[in-house]
Amino acid sequence: MNKIIATLIAGLFATAAFAQSSDVVKAQAEANKDIAKAEQKEMKADAKADKKANKAIAKADKVHEEQQAKVAVEAAKANEKVAKADPEDKAKAAAKGDKAIAKAEEKADKKTVKADAKAIKAAVDATEDKALAANKTAAVKAKADAEVKEAAAKH
């Protein structure tokens, strides 16, 4: 009879210990699921931010190339006009060509600076988006840890 009572009491303690650990295991599993979801969202946000920044940088590079081409065309036109000019008008044509080239360079520089500014802004915005996503992930991890501790404390 004593053995039966001892077995029943031991079973009661084992059941209580198992119930306690299963709640903690459930909480940990839920926490891991939430963390994985948050990390996936963070990676998605990072990829989206990088894509936007890279697109802006590529656009700025394209503007650089287009503006350099325009300056080169203007220089070619100026050189052609100087070559066609009469010997006594060559100096005047060269000065006019230099003026046109300077104006084209100024315009190109202005467009290049604006394109660079947009690219920098996109990069800064991407960094901000990444930081916010990382912050959300950290908050989810902290909340999950707290929930696991709470589940462990209940038993």
N, C-alpha and C positions, 0 to 999 in steps of 0.2 A: 504494500500500500504506500509506503514511504517513497518507493522508487517511482510509482505512478505520479504522486504529488510533485516530486522533484522534477520529473519529466515535463509535467504540465506547466510548472513555474518556469522552467528553462525555455519551454516553447513560447510562453507568454513574453518573456524578455526578448527572445529572438525575433518574434513578430513585431514587437515595438521598435526594435533596432532596425529591422528591415523597412518598416513604414517610414521611419525617420529618414533613412538614407534614400528611399525612393523619391521623397519630396525634394530633397536636395538634388538628386540626379535629374529630376524633371526640371527643376529651376535652372540647373546648369545647361541642360539640353536646350531649353528655351532661350537662355542667354546666348549660347553659341549660335543659335539660329538668328537671333536679332543682330548679333555682331557681324555674322557673315553677310546678312542683308545690308547692313550699314557700310561694310567694306566694299561690297559690290556697287552700291550707290556712289561711294567716294571714287572708285576707279572709273565709273561711268562719267562722273562730273569732271574728273581730271582729264579724261580723254577728250571730252567735249571742249573743255577750256583750251587744251593744247591745240585742238583742231582750229578753233577760232583764232588763236594767236598765230599759228603757222600760216593760216589763210591771209591774215593781215600783213604778215612779213613778206609773203610771196607777192602780194599785191604791191607793196612798197618797192620790192625789187623790180617788179615789172614797170612801175612808174619811173624808177631810176633809169632803166634801160631805154624806155621811150623818150625820156627827156634828153638823154645823152645822144640818142639818134637825131632828135630835132636840132640839137646844137651842131652836130656834125653836118647835117643837111644845110643849115644856115651858113656854116663855114665854107662848105663846098660852093654854095651859091655866090658867096662873097669872093672867093678865089676865082671863080669863073668870070665874074664881072670885072675883076682886076685884070685878068688875062685878056679879056676882050676890049678893054678900054684903050684909048689912044695913049701914046707915051706921055703926053703932057697931062692927061686926065687920070693917070694911074694912081697918083698920090691921093687925089680926091676920092677915087673909087675905093682905094684901100681903107681910107678913113671911114667912109660910109659903111664898108663891109665890117670893119672892126666895131662900129657902133651897132650894127645889126646883130653881130655875134654876141656882144656884151648884153644886149637886150634879151636875146634868146637864152643866154646863160642865166641871167637874172630870173627870167620866167621859169626856167628849168629848176633852178635852186629853190624857188618858192614852192613849186609843186613837190619837189623831193622832200623838203622839210615838212610839209603838211602830211605827206604819205608816211614819213618816218614817225611823226607824232601820233598818227593813227595806229601804227604798228606798236609803238611803245605803250599806248593806252590799252590796246588789246592784250599785250603781254601782262600789264599790271592787272587788268581785269581778270585774266586767266589765273594769275597768282592769287588774287582775292578769292575767286571761286574755289580754287584748290584748298586754300586755308579754311574757308567756311565748311567745305565738305569734310576735311580732316577734323575740324572742331565737332561737327555732328557725330562723326564716328567715335570720337573720344567720349562724347556725352553718352552715346548708346552703350559703350563699354563700361563706363562708370555706373550707369543705371543697372546694367546687367549684373555687375559685381555686387551692387547693393541688394538686388533681388535674391541672388544666391546666398548672400550673408543672412538676409532676412529669413529665407527658407531654412537655413541651418539653425538659426536662433530659435525658431518656433519649436524645435524638438530637442 
